[in-house]
Amino acid sequence: MYDSDPPFRPIRRRDGYLPLEDLGLIGDGTTSALVGLDGSIPWMCLPRFDSTPLFCGLLDHERGGHFTVRPDDLVEARQWYVEDTGVLVTELRTTEGLLRLTDALTLRQGADLSDDAPAGRAELVRSAQVLSGRVRLRADLEPRGGAQARALFSGVELRPYRQPGLRLHLRCSRPLEGLRNSYDLREGDRLDLVLSWGRFHRHHRFDADAMLAATGDAWRRWMTSCTYEGPQGPLVRRSAITLKMCDDWSNGSTVAAPTSSLPAPVGGIRNWDYRYTWIRDAAFAVFALRRIGFRGEADAFLGWVLDAFEQTGRPRIMYTLDGLPVPDETVDGELEGYRRSAPVRWGNGATDQRQHDVYGEILDCADQWLLAGGEIQPALWSSLARLADQATTAWHQPDQGIWEVRNDGGVFTYSAGLCHVALDRAVRIAERHGLPGRVDMWRAAADELRKRILEDSWDEDAQTLSVALSGGGALDASLLALPLRGVVPVDHPRMVATATAVATRLSAGDGLLYRYLHDESPDGLAGDEGAFVLCSFWLVDNLAGQGRLEEAEELYASLCARASATGLLSEQIRPADGEFMGNFPQAFSHIGIIASGVNLGRARSRTG
């Protein structure tokens, strides 16, 4: 549970790895890092989110590399964020003393995070101070595969063997003797470390306090735009910062998660690289952030989507941060995987899948872009109109669907629903702005498609809409998203029945939901998985829309209570014990916290 003043707890390891719940996130809009409750940084990619990891001990604790600042004889620790910032504090207690470690990927003095521009300094600050007693402090920096190191500018220059083009500089407020150092410190003593990968200067000011203060100020200025007034306010504010730390501030794009190959479940093979921009994920993020005051981020992403679509000339489900095709999927045979869950993958093999929901995502983004005051040139509108034309027939054809199944797929109800979204938004755009297009045909096709969804996918015996447009009664939690996208009214009797069926048949217990049942809906992969967090937030939205407000609020509170002490959520949760699974932190899950909170707040205000 999120706690701004958490208690100390013992350091836990499972198979040699920290649980995901014991990791905090820091970021600067270009990259991010995970900081462990034990003072380690087992994950950091430089210079960007999707670069080769400098530290990936998260995927192999012996060979992956890390940057650890930790006292000997560590007994217990606690971790929290400085309020309304991306500055992370870890307190580590030993048998003889107490150490406070403050971590941040620093931001420029006076940086405006609402501006669509880089704000990071390309520096990681790790500041350690002894609060009481004495500690033997170790500071070890070990890139994956090692590095060439030499003294430079009162510090150490590093050239990682795996990234020879990456030049790093490590400075310290005390003498460095290489990449492994130890210090005897007493109450009041301090040790500051700064790892840089930008420009180096002999006389560059070394003031960790000033760097941390400027970083905190920048985050707090950004958070003054937050207008949220619903339930779970502190956690929603923290989720907004988490989403911001998953954004590429210079491009306007966002990663689905800043990590790769975290398994769902442990020991399984469902390990994917999420360090890219999925149109659907980011479109949900745009909608959530805009509703709590962050219009700049929303507008930047909408523009990025249209740029990427125009640049590549075809609708893709995912892009790199630059709006280019995602690299082919490869397996890294040298790393054992988190908790020995191989394979470790870089790139993503789903990049060229056929997923018809992308038509609706792109046209919905175009609609929101225009509503926000943007403009669309004739050539781009011509391409968007062709997408609408394609959506009139695409839904007939099998695709891999929202969950990116790795088999021949099917004619999914959700995909058909998003083709309806494409047609509906095309009609809105053309009529609102007087643009040319086959508006009457799009409107008629949209009406027909909604009718087919409600009739053809309905299973009278099971009393539910079905995962496939042909019916059959098999369930998929993505059906809960249909009213959220304006495809089916949330209070339509068949949608109400479907929400009840999903809550019952896909239940993983205690408000958690599976995406689908693998024996009913095979996805081409071996093994099962955990409960998918976002699906439960979709259920919250359906319950609220159907007037079942107390049930919705109770479910929402239980889901929020599953966040870590630092307010983070993973992609999935293991129902048996609440353990986090899958890539972490997951933007989708934090979108759910925000969007459902907004919906509940508005529903409660309407009831007085």
Steps between C-alpha positions, in 0.01 A plus 500: 500500500621850411646669808677836509651403838544121480633278779834326476489144370758224449675462167335213312646303213342227295738284301762771557278787375311777671122475453370759256304660783834601659616710206447875448512690170693817416501672159590813306287477185774330300570190704420351838647275768371262764636545852479205737407503865854371559668806341568334165417625153446174308345660190597802293520549124724771352467737337128426437221277622548262206881497501714206602479470881804625687378317809269201466558305819122487505528234230813329631617588850848357441582614146259783427680782679389753760585826679473434872539737794440290809624471858641177636285302744177630352204395715193683366401793281217719383444707186284797401483797263548861591142627466387586146843425350699227330766518775524168686620451858617167645589465866718202586547382859798293609594349834694819583351787303240653271574626147280714275554460125340752262483415129394701198554529129555872514319778315626838388464803722167665416389219267140519380376141480184603318715610205555246223878510539783316678541600865754248632864571578614149400607444859413256775547628856537262793538687829561306823493648850544326836210598725622317809775267616764385255503299179744332271375614161575327172459671164538256210435580135504204265363538146387183329806346337739733682660826395834661433566754777758777540542801725360820349406843641514396867287199417493190285418474130330178389467344157261202527625209290148430371444867409838637393336815366356585842732716707424518874651708777472412870577770756491480878524741792768268644798335328422226248727203456330357195158348465493322837536718808430479871479775763473512879245767587357636823193700596478815288745375235393511138601341172381634165537310173417637156501285186494708179463403134474844343772763470787488748677806638804510723353782704136394479331594826460204735203583719268207556272705725444759226433227240246326723332828594466608136359160411244508778397855411443405136277209597299710745443774243369240256265356760331838556305422181332199663128563545400161642250508788371142516576203726853377577643845423863435611521177297346662192755783521777243532364311198512821295870536585558133417342547156710814450812295579395260224482787246768601253476875553686600186284292263165498679486119491466265796624149580254231606747418779866591551605133531534187290444129555356503850303175500129442542515261676842424651637193326293562188593616152267801475788745520475804271684824434264789582740794447310623196188703428175309450239722341220352712687531831600855436153597376358386835775699675409814303138469605592448867756783527282752322219438748719602795648815348803388298394618155855566378602135526177393334542740209868407454414133469209559263732692271760226528247232395404692188866565417588132539206390287587750228872418515466122462205509261314219672319445828721309744402378845833613647792725415837592641519822698601673177192370317692237303439123465587297810806271464452131437473284810820327609583271792792578730640160593759640744250616763310256720194726532328641807484219754637265231209564265653476154489611228612862520380687191596826331274644231144380459370240258145637512601817317374379162190323628163579350293674767194678372453711811781724374256658250285623782795610715652718228173661395403557862834672556436716192158595639645595838779694327249711311284552809809636675547759225737312272491502122520220244636569154314365194759229428474362854119512492509308174699225674268502800195477273655193336535345846129553555429338163715203598323469835171436321627157393802427722286371788391203284858370498678315783761691698711445811285729713568733790695232690731419207441126491775305330284276284271551200269715710133550427226752427500666840211704633733763646677546167164544328407749769806711429423490128168654604700766686698573183182551298329704768798734546542541124139615478549743789816649349360538151174658612654729760770633269331475161751248367438274199428131541241226470319623809163336433665166434713529817195585710296214361791257545550615861131450580502157339814399685360598839190295419713199403700523822186502713331224302764273344731476803212456744463151648149449633586193704803660667327840521806690384672656204781274382869542427432413135253679279356161406382449858557179689499640851878503559594807702771763483537791743563734207121500455489727805678767296226523234291756690813693596570557130139594421421181309219369721308694770626397843143452623380299198344179640740280304800700624373479858466123462846477345660690788335259743622199301857633484503576873383146573666277243834682469535563872839427654366584846489817709407725209775381266422388145671282243507640147355174368503131581769314311297183455218704342718741303840348411761765420776289347725506807562241767397556859258725682544851637392721786214743541528801268473814713343737245206266440383545859507877459283460189255310717500792745403731212219271387357465850508876549331559166228252589418680824665241727713770658569346839618176339720700262653702784568190705671327209703811417623532859605133506694539176676815618598318819701259285748770395848476647617720786633742237167503315602284204313219326609225265323366192359195678450366852523142617164432663632253758713752689478840329853477357575734209552338158592625156671820397524766767383762553229460238350816350170320435450432872566861600266620228234290673565666836453845346211434260290301746563753773374778273190298407421423863551860606261624232243230574506580872460873433191428290339306786553794735 
